[in-house]
Amino acid sequence: MRKNITLYYEDLGVWLPVNSSNNFSITDYGNGTYAISFNVIAISDPVLVSAHVTDLREISVQANATCDVA
């Protein structure tokens, strides 16, 4: 089970945090997997995204993805 999820996206070389103003939402599937979505206005295409997750055992993971702007 997650304790904390922090998301960032890169725009013009600057990493910016994702927050509630980005229509941030998390779907918990109950089996240790999650779907995360958010909206940003970014000048860069594609947009680089980084997710930092810590679970209740204090285990941390980080995942990076490249997203095409739609």
Rosetta blueprint (number, residue, H / E / L):
1 M L
2 R E
3 K E
4 N E
5 I E
6 T E
7 L E
8 Y E
9 Y E
10 E E
11 D E
12 L L
13 G L
14 V E
15 W E
16 L E
17 P E
18 V L
19 N L
20 S H
21 S H
22 N H
23 N L
24 F L
25 S E
26 I E
27 T E
28 D E
29 Y L
30 G L
31 N L
32 G L
33 T L
34 Y E
35 A E
36 I E
37 S E
38 F L
39 N L
40 V L
41 I L
42 A L
43 I L
44 S L
45 D L
46 P L
47 V E
48 L E
49 V E
50 S E
51 A E
52 H E
53 V E
54 T E
55 D E
56 L L
57 R L
58 E L
59 I L
60 S E
61 V E
62 Q E
63 A E
64 N E
65 A E
66 T E
67 C E
68 D L
69 V L
70 A L
